[in-house]
C-alpha cells in the first residue's frame, strides 16, 4: 500500500475527468506534458525533471491537453503529443486558442515534412519535434522558446541596424558597432548579416562567409548552442560573425519565423547581437524589429532618405514602440547632401542622435585593410562619433564614463 500511494503521487491519474479538474485554482506549473507512448513518456519525464522546478508528465494526447487547459491554469510550457490525431494541425488549433499569451507549446508528432512544420509554427506553436525524440532534442527546443529569466540575460540587447536606402552605410555602422562592443567594451557580441546574397559584412571584415546562416534559417529545428558555435566565424575572443554569400541565382527559401528562433538562441550566448537588416526583405525587418531592444536607422541628408526614414519611423512605432531608436546621419558634409540638418530634423520630428562626418580617406583605409574603420583610424572624428553611438545602447549607458577618455584623446 505504501508503494502504491507513492506511485500515485508521482504519476497523476490518467482519468481525463480528473486530469481536467486538477489545474483549476491551483498554482501555475512550469511545464505539463501529455505523451502517448511509454518510451517518450520516460524520456520527457527525465528531461522535465532537469529543466523545470514544477512539472507534470501525463499519458494522453491532444484531447487530454485540451481538457486540461479548459479546466483552469495553463502551464508556462505545454508539451503535447499529437500522434493520436487523424488531423494533427486541426487538433492543435483549439489548444492554441485555449492557452494564455505567455504559454509556449511544444508539439510532438510523426509527420516529418517541412511544409507541415511551417504550418504548425505559423499556427502559433513554439516548436515541433518529430518522433523519435531524445532528451537533447527536447532540451534544445525548450531552451529556444523559454525566454531568459536571469538578470544578466535581461540586460542582453538586440541591435537592429537599418539603412534608410541602399548605400547610406548601414553595414559600416553595423560592423563598427559590433567591433567596438567586442574589442573595446569587452562584451560578447554576435554580428549577423541577414542579406544572404549581397551582404558585405564578411567582405568588410575580410573573413570567409559560411553556410551556417543559411542552414540555420532553412532548418530552424537544428538551431541550438552547438550549431550556433559552429556556424559563426570568430574575430577575436568576444566577436562572432554570421554572414553568408549565396549565389545570386540561388533561391533560398526560409520562413521569417526562423529569424526569431535564431536571434533568441544567439541571445543566450551573447550580451549584444547586432543585426544588419537588408532593405529588400520586409519580413526580415519585421522580425528584427519585433525582437530588437535598440534600432539604429542610418541615413544621409537627402530627400530620398528623408522619405524612407519617415516610413521606417512609422513601422517602428507599430512594431517596436518600446525600442530605443537612434537616428544616425552618415557622410555629413558630403556633396551629395541636399538638405540642411535643421530641415531634415524638422521633417522627421526629432533630433538626429549621431552625426558621422564624411571621411573618405579613413573609409578607404578600412576597406583596403579588411578591418573596421574604428580599428584602422582610432583617432578620426568618425570613430569618435561611432563610440558615442555605442555609448547610447542599453547596458553601455551605465558605462558611459569609460568612453570619456576616448573623447579627450580624439577631440
C-alpha positions in Angstrom: 0.0 0.0 0.0 2.9 2.4 0.7 4.4 1.7 -2.7 1.1 2.2 -4.4 0.5 5.5 -2.7 4.0 6.7 -3.7 3.4 5.7 -7.3 0.1 7.6 -7.4 1.8 10.7 -6.1 4.5 10.6 -8.8 2.1 9.8 -11.7 -1.2 11.8 -11.7 -4.4 10.0 -12.6 -4.9 9.2 -16.2 -8.7 9.6 -15.9 -9.5 12.6 -18.3 -12.1 13.9 -15.9 -9.6 14.0 -13.0 -7.0 15.5 -15.3 -9.3 18.2 -16.4 -10.2 19.3 -12.8 -6.8 19.2 -11.3 -5.4 22.5 -12.6 -8.4 24.7 -11.6 -7.4 27.2 -8.9 -4.0 25.6 -8.4 -0.6 27.1 -8.8 0.7 27.6 -12.3 3.1 24.8 -13.3 6.3 25.3 -15.2 5.5 22.5 -17.6 2.8 20.0 -18.3 3.3 17.2 -20.9 0.8 14.8 -22.5 2.6 11.9 -24.1 1.1 8.9 -25.9 3.8 6.2 -25.6 5.9 4.8 -22.8 9.3 5.4 -24.4 8.6 9.1 -25.0 6.9 9.4 -21.6 10.0 8.2 -19.8 12.3 10.5 -21.8 10.1 13.5 -21.3 9.8 12.8 -17.6 13.5 12.7 -17.1 14.1 15.8 -19.2 11.4 17.8 -17.5 12.8 17.0 -14.0 16.1 18.5 -15.1 14.7 21.6 -16.8 11.7 22.6 -14.6 11.0 23.2 -11.0 7.4 22.1 -11.1 6.2 19.8 -13.9 3.8 17.0 -14.6 4.0 14.4 -17.4 0.7 12.6 -18.1 -0.4 9.9 -20.5 -2.6 11.3 -23.3 -2.6 13.5 -26.4 -4.3 16.5 -27.9 -7.7 15.7 -26.4 -6.4 15.3 -22.9 -4.3 18.5 -23.3 -7.4 20.5 -24.4 -9.4 19.2 -21.4 -6.6 20.2 -19.1 -6.4 23.7 -20.5 -10.2 24.2 -20.4 -10.2 23.5 -16.7 -8.1 26.3 -15.4 -4.5 27.4 -15.0 -2.3 27.0 -18.1 1.4 26.0 -17.6 4.3 28.1 -18.8 5.2 25.3 -21.2 2.8 22.7 -22.6 4.2 19.6 -24.4 1.6 17.7 -26.3 1.8 14.5 -28.4 -0.4 14.9 -31.5 0.3 11.4 -33.0 -3.2 10.4 -31.7 -4.9 12.8 -34.0 -6.1 12.0 -37.5 -5.6 15.6 -38.5 -2.8 16.9 -36.2 -3.0 20.5 -37.2 -6.8 20.7 -36.6 -6.2 19.1 -33.2 -3.7 21.8 -32.3 -5.8 24.8 -33.2 -8.3 24.7 -30.3 -5.3 24.0 -27.9 -3.6 27.2 -29.2 -6.8 29.1 -28.8 -7.1 28.0 -25.2 -3.8 28.9 -23.7 -2.8 32.4 -22.5 -0.3 34.6 -24.3 2.9 33.5 -22.5 2.3 29.8 -22.7 4.7 28.0 -25.0 3.5 24.9 -26.8 5.9 22.1 -28.0 4.1 19.7 -30.3 5.4 16.1 -30.8 4.3 14.3 -33.9 5.2 11.7 -36.5 5.0 13.8 -39.7 8.4 14.7 -40.9 7.6 17.4 -43.5 8.9 20.9 -43.8 5.6 22.3 -45.1 3.8 20.8 -42.1 6.4 22.2 -39.8 5.8 25.7 -41.2 2.0 25.3 -40.9 2.4 24.3 -37.2 4.7 27.2 -36.4 2.5 29.7 -38.3 -0.5 28.5 -36.3 1.2 29.6 -33.1 3.1 26.5 -31.8 6.5 27.4 -30.4 8.3 24.2 -31.6 7.5 21.0 -33.3 9.6 17.8 -32.9 9.4 14.6 -34.8 9.5 11.2 -33.1 11.6 9.5 -32.0 12.9 12.4 -29.9 15.8 12.5 -27.5 16.4 14.4 -24.3 18.9 16.6 -26.1 16.3 17.5 -28.8 13.7 18.4 -26.2 16.2 20.3 -24.0 17.3 22.4 -27.0 13.7 23.1 -28.0 12.8 24.3 -24.5 15.9 26.5 -24.4 15.0 28.1 -27.7 11.4 29.0 -26.7 11.7 29.9 -23.0 12.8 33.5 -22.5 15.9 34.0 -20.4 15.0 34.9 -16.8 18.3 35.8 -15.2 19.2 39.4 -14.6 22.2 39.0 -16.9 20.1 37.7 -19.7 17.6 40.6 -19.3 20.3 43.0 -19.9 21.2 41.5 -23.3 20.4 43.6 -26.3 19.4 43.1 -29.9 20.5 46.0 -32.0 18.9 46.2 -35.5 20.7 48.4 -38.0 18.5 49.6 -40.9 19.6 51.7 -43.8 17.1 54.2 -45.0 18.1 53.3 -48.5 20.9 51.5 -50.3 24.4 52.9 -50.0 24.0 55.1 -46.9 26.5 53.0 -44.8 24.3 50.7 -42.7 26.9 47.9 -42.9 29.7 50.2 -42.0 27.7 51.2 -38.9 26.9 47.6 -38.1 30.5 46.4 -38.4 31.9 49.2 -36.2 29.2 48.8 -33.5 29.9 45.1 -33.2 33.7 45.6 -33.2 33.6 48.4 -30.6 31.3 46.4 -28.3 33.5 43.3 -28.5 37.0 44.8 -28.6 36.7 48.0 -26.6 33.9 47.2 -24.2 34.9 43.5 -24.0 31.3 42.4 -24.4 30.5 39.0 -26.1 28.9 40.2 -29.3 27.5 38.4 -32.4 27.1 40.2 -35.7 24.5 38.8 -38.2 24.2 39.8 -41.8 20.7 38.9 -43.0 21.4 39.7 -46.6 22.4 36.2 -47.8 23.2 37.2 -51.3 24.6 40.7 -51.4 25.6 41.3 -47.7 29.1 42.8 -47.3 29.8 42.2 -43.6 32.2 39.3 -44.4 33.9 41.3 -47.1 34.3 44.3 -44.8 35.9 42.1 -42.1 38.0 40.0 -44.6 36.6 36.7 -43.3 35.3 33.7 -45.2 31.5 33.6 -45.4 29.9 30.3 -44.2 26.8 28.3 -45.0 25.9 28.2 -41.3 23.5 31.1 -41.5 21.6 29.6 -44.5 21.4 26.3 -42.7 20.0 27.9 -39.6 17.3 29.8 -41.5 16.3 26.9 -43.8 16.3 24.3 -40.9 15.3 26.1 -37.7 14.9 22.8 -35.9 18.7 22.5 -35.9 19.3 25.7 -34.1 21.0 25.2 -30.7 24.1 26.4 -28.9 26.4 23.9 -30.6 25.1 24.7 -34.0 25.4 28.4 -33.5 29.0 28.0 -32.3 29.9 26.0 -35.4 28.1 28.4 -37.8 29.9 31.5 -36.6 33.3 32.9 -37.7 35.3 34.2 -34.8 37.0 37.6 -34.8 38.9 37.7 -31.6 37.8 36.2 -28.3 34.4 38.0 -28.0 33.2 38.8 -31.5 31.3 36.2 -33.6 30.0 36.8 -37.1 27.3 35.0 -39.1 27.5 36.0 -42.7 26.7 34.2 -45.9 27.4 34.7 -49.6 25.0 32.7 -51.6 24.9 32.6 -55.4 22.8 35.3 -56.8 20.7 32.8 -58.8 20.2 30.5 -55.8 16.7 30.7 -54.5 16.9 30.3 -50.7 13.6 29.5 -49.0 13.1 30.1 -45.3 10.3 31.3 -43.1 10.6 34.6 -41.3 10.0 32.9 -38.0 13.4 31.2 -38.3 14.9 34.7 -37.8 13.2 34.9 -34.4 14.4 31.5 -33.4 17.9 32.3 -34.5 18.0 35.6 -32.5 16.5 34.0 -29.4 19.2 31.3 -29.4 22.1 33.7 -30.1 20.8 36.0 -27.4 21.6 33.2 -24.9 25.2 33.3 -25.8 26.0 37.0 -26.5 25.5 40.1 -24.5 24.9 42.0 -27.7 23.5 40.9 -31.1 24.0 43.4 -33.9 21.8 42.6 -37.0 22.5 44.2 -40.3 19.0 44.2 -41.8 18.6 44.2 -45.6 16.2 46.7 -47.1 15.0 44.2 -49.7 13.4 41.9 -47.1 10.4 43.4 -45.3 9.7 40.2 -43.4 13.2 40.1 -42.0 12.9 43.7 -41.0 9.6 43.0 -39.3 11.1 40.1 -37.3 14.2 42.0 -36.2 12.0 45.0 -35.1 9.9 42.6 -33.0 13.0 41.3 -31.3 15.1 44.5 -31.0 15.8 46.4 -27.9 17.6 49.1 -29.9 17.1 50.2 -33.5 19.6 52.2 -35.5 18.3 54.0 -38.6 21.2 55.1 -40.8 20.5 57.8 -43.3 22.2 60.5 -45.3 20.7 64.0 -45.7 19.0 63.6 -49.0 15.3 63.9 -49.9 15.1 60.2 -50.8 16.4 59.1 -47.4 14.1 61.6 -45.6 11.1 59.9 -47.3 12.3 56.5 -46.2 13.2 57.5 -42.7 9.6 58.7 -42.2 8.4 55.3 -43.5 10.7 53.4 -41.2 9.7 55.5 -38.2 6.1 54.7 -38.8 6.8 51.0 -39.0 8.9 51.1 -35.8 6.0 52.8 -34.0 3.8 49.9 -35.0 6.1 47.0 -34.4 8.6 48.2 -31.7 7.2 51.1 -29.8 9.4 50.4 -26.8 12.7 50.1 -28.6 15.4 52.6 -28.1 15.5 54.3 -31.5 18.7 56.1 -32.7 18.9 58.2 -35.9 22.4 58.3 -37.5 23.2 60.7 -40.2 26.2 59.3 -42.2 28.6 61.2 -44.5 27.7 64.5 -43.0 29.3 67.2 -45.1 29.2 65.2 -48.3 28.5 67.0 -51.5 25.5 64.6 -52.1 23.7 66.0 -49.0 20.8 68.0 -50.4 19.1 69.1 -47.1 20.3 71.1 -44.2 20.4 69.2 -40.9 17.8 71.5 -39.3 15.4 71.0 -42.1 15.9 67.2 -42.0 15.3 67.1 -38.2 12.2 69.3 -38.5 10.8 66.9 -41.2 11.3 63.7 -39.1 10.1 65.4 -35.9 13.2 64.7 -33.8 16.8 65.4 -33.4 19.5 63.3 -35.2 21.2 61.4 -32.5 24.7 60.9 -34.0 26.4 62.6 -36.9 29.1 60.6 -38.8 31.3 63.0 -40.7 32.4 62.3 -44.3 35.9 60.7 -44.0 36.7 59.2 -47.4 40.3 58.5 -46.6 39.6 56.5 -43.4 36.8 54.6 -45.2 39.3 53.6 -48.0 41.9 52.5 -45.4 39.4 50.3 -43.7 38.2 48.8 -47.0 41.7 48.0 -48.1 42.7 46.5 -44.8 39.5 44.5 -44.4 39.0 46.0 -40.9 36.5 48.3 -39.2 37.1 52.0 -39.6 37.4 52.3 -35.8 40.3 49.8 -35.9 42.3 51.5 -38.6 41.5 55.1 -37.8 41.1 55.2 -34.0 41.7 58.9 -33.8 39.4 60.0 -36.5 36.2 62.1 -35.9 34.1 59.3 -37.4 35.5 56.8 -34.9 34.7 59.3 -32.1 31.1 59.6 -33.3 30.8 55.8 -33.6 32.0 55.4 -30.0 29.3 58.0 -29.0 26.7 55.9 -30.8 27.8 52.7 -28.9 27.6 54.5 -25.6 23.9 55.0 -26.2 23.0 51.3 -26.1 21.3 49.8 -23.1 23.9 48.5 -20.7 26.5 50.6 -22.3 24.8 53.7 -20.9 25.8 52.6 -17.5 29.4 52.5 -18.7 29.4 55.8 -20.5 32.2 57.2 -18.3 34.6 54.6 -19.8 34.3 56.3 -23.1 35.2 59.8 -21.9 39.0 59.3 -22.2 38.4 58.5 -25.8 36.6 61.8 -26.3 39.6 63.6 -24.8 42.0 61.8 -27.0 40.0 62.3 -30.2 39.0 65.9 -29.5 
